[in-house]
Structure formats: C-alpha cells, structure tokens
Amino acid sequence: MTAESLSKAQSLTVFQSAYQQITAAAKTVGEKIFEEWRVYEKLLIHDYMDHKLFFARLLQEITHRFQRPIRILDLGCGDLTPMLPLLQALPLSRYVGIDESEGALVIAAELLAALNLPGELINGDLVQELETLTETFDLVVASFSLHHLVDPAEKLRCLQAIKSHLVDDGMFAMIDVYCAEQEPRSDYLERWIAHADKRYEALQTEEKQLLFDHVRARDYPLSEVHWQSLAEQAGLPHCEVIIRDHVPLNGLTIFSTT
Ligand SMILES: C[S@@+](CC[C@H](N)C(=O)[O-])C[C@H]1O[C@@H](n2cnc3c(N)ncnc32)[C@H](O)[C@@H]1O
C-alpha cells in the first residue's frame, strides 16, 4: 500500500482484513495469555473500546499528513493487537513499542514475528524510557495508556518528552478516555463502570469485577480542556479531538506543533 490518502471505506477494509489475520495469529499465542490480559483481549475481540473506529481514522490522518515511510513510537503498546493493522497498512521505516508489562510484550513479539513485521519492543516505564530515547519519530501514538499516569504533572512531563521526539511536521495521536469538564474522578468512575457493565456483555461477572477493580485503581483521565492546556504548556499548540465515541467517553486527539 502506498501513502496516498485513504477514504474511510478503504481504511476500514484494510482494518477488517488485517484483523482476520491477527485473530488467526493470536490463536497460536493465546495459550500463553496471562489472566490480566485475558479480560482485556476480550474487550479487543469485541471491539468494546472502539479501537477499530479510532485506528481507522488515525490511518486516514497519517496518510493525509505523510507521503513517506514513517517512524512510529508507541507508548503503552500492550500486546499490539489494535496497532498491527496500522503497521501492515503503512509504509513503515521503524516501529518502537514501549510497555511496562513483560507479558504483553511477549505476545507483541510473537505477533510481530507471525506477521513478519520488523519492530523493537522496550520493557519499561514509558515516561522514563521516553526521556532516555535519543531518536526522533514522525508519529508518536498512545492508545489507552496515558490515563494511567496518575498526576497531571507526570502527563505534562510525558507531553514535553513526546514533543522533544517529534520531527518538525510530526504528530502525536492519543486515543484515550476523557472525563467531562470538572467531573470528579469518583463520578467518572461510576459513569465508566455503569457504561461497561451494560455494554461489555461478553464478560463473566468475575471478569467484570477484575476489570472494574483495575479501572478504580489505575484510571486517572483528564478532560479534553485539561489536555489542551497541558499540550500548550508542552509546546504542542495544535490539539484537536478529531473523533469521539457516542457515549462520550473515548476519543482520538491529534497534537502537533504545525
Ligand atoms: C489499556 S492497555 C492499552 C494497550 C494498547 N495500547 C491498546 O490500545 O490496546 C494500557 C497499556 O499501557 C501500559 N502502561 C500503563 N502505564 C504504563 C507506564 N507507566 N509505562 C509503560 N506502560 C504502561 C500497560 O501495561 C498496558 O499495556
């Protein structure tokens, strides 16, 4: 595939066919999936977090912006399942994924190998690893990972480090959950859990419990406006939520200097 702009229908077709290949590859590594990933894998298989919608839109943005093979840095890459169709669809010159979960990276490495894709995977804290990396990238992606950074100051530090790794016309794409403006974290958690309890039908009661405990302990989302303010402070003045789900909970934001 070339870097010509893709229509929405074309990018969805690319994703559907790539997802079939990935599902086949994931079956081989599925035996090794740890408990913590088993529930998350179910969310991916049923596309409960609308990864397909967001990654298809991201593919459009990328092909519109870049007419060259691109270097991608993926923060909190997980087991790579939602990212692989993008990697397969693009002319890619480098891919680096960072994640703190060793188990997720075992699966990621096997999926990369099964699909014959080159890539480097780094096991570590994404902010610390970002600050030690020395290379630049055309695209930095963080899909459902930055809401795990507890403190807004840590999120700002992360945005500053991202900016320092972007080429002049580069972009940062963040797919993530957002709270509403001024919404207390406790209200957000209640709203998230009520939504997931209704929508995530394929999960067993104990799987839901595991997921909700994880979300209560680890999720610290910001509002869109708060992210915009941090982005400005980090030197990424162009910051736009380009697509949201219907709830709304999740969205894709593009940050750039130009
Ligand atoms: C919800 S999963 C998202 C995985 C994948 N990007 C996706 O969209 O499916 C969040 C991922 O971020 C990773 N993560 C969270 N905080 C991290 C940190 N501080 N450093 C590195 N990885 C982190 C987790 O291990 C997990 O793989």
The ligand as an SDF file (V2000), in Angstrom:
LIG
                    3D

 27 29  0  0  0  0  0  0  0  0999 V2000
   -5.3590   -0.3570   28.2660 C   0  0  0  0  0  0  0  0  0  0  0  0
   -3.8100   -1.0080   27.7740 S   0  0  0  0  0  0  0  0  0  0  0  0
   -3.6740   -0.3760   26.1100 C   0  0  0  0  0  0  0  0  0  0  0  0
   -2.8120   -1.2470   25.2290 C   0  0  0  0  0  0  0  0  0  0  0  0
   -2.8300   -0.8490   23.7410 C   0  0  0  0  0  0  0  0  0  0  0  0
   -2.1400    0.3950   23.5070 N   0  0  0  0  0  0  0  0  0  0  0  0
   -4.2580   -0.7760   23.2550 C   0  0  0  0  0  0  0  0  0  0  0  0
   -4.7090    0.2610   22.7950 O   0  0  0  0  0  0  0  0  0  0  0  0
   -4.9340   -1.8160   23.3220 O   0  0  0  0  0  0  0  0  0  0  0  0
   -2.6760    0.0770   28.6350 C   0  0  0  0  0  0  0  0  0  0  0  0
   -1.2350   -0.3260   28.4250 C   0  0  0  0  0  0  0  0  0  0  0  0
   -0.3800    0.6940   28.9400 O   0  0  0  0  0  0  0  0  0  0  0  0
    0.6480    0.0680   29.6830 C   0  0  0  0  0  0  0  0  0  0  0  0
    1.1200    1.0490   30.6640 N   0  0  0  0  0  0  0  0  0  0  0  0
    0.3930    1.7180   31.5970 C   0  0  0  0  0  0  0  0  0  0  0  0
    1.1640    2.5660   32.2890 N   0  0  0  0  0  0  0  0  0  0  0  0
    2.4250    2.4450   31.7890 C   0  0  0  0  0  0  0  0  0  0  0  0
    3.6770    3.0550   32.0810 C   0  0  0  0  0  0  0  0  0  0  0  0
    3.7810    3.9860   33.0300 N   0  0  0  0  0  0  0  0  0  0  0  0
    4.7460    2.6860   31.3620 N   0  0  0  0  0  0  0  0  0  0  0  0
    4.6440    1.7350   30.3910 C   0  0  0  0  0  0  0  0  0  0  0  0
    3.4870    1.1370   30.0580 N   0  0  0  0  0  0  0  0  0  0  0  0
    2.3930    1.4810   30.7400 C   0  0  0  0  0  0  0  0  0  0  0  0
    0.0140   -1.1650   30.2750 C   0  0  0  0  0  0  0  0  0  0  0  0
    0.9670   -2.1400   30.6320 O   0  0  0  0  0  0  0  0  0  0  0  0
   -0.8780   -1.6060   29.1310 C   0  0  0  0  0  0  0  0  0  0  0  0
   -0.2100   -2.4470   28.2470 O   0  0  0  0  0  0  0  0  0  0  0  0
  1  2  1  0
  2  3  1  0
  2 10  1  0
  3  4  1  0
  4  5  1  0
  5  6  1  0
  5  7  1  0
  7  8  2  0
  7  9  1  0
 10 11  1  0
 11 12  1  0
 11 26  1  0
 12 13  1  0
 13 14  1  0
 13 24  1  0
 14 15  1  0
 14 23  1  0
 15 16  2  0
 16 17  1  0
 17 18  1  0
 17 23  2  0
 18 19  1  0
 18 20  2  0
 20 21  1  0
 21 22  2  0
 22 23  1  0
 24 25  1  0
 24 26  1  0
 26 27  1  0
M  CHG  2   2   1   9  -1
M  END
$$$$
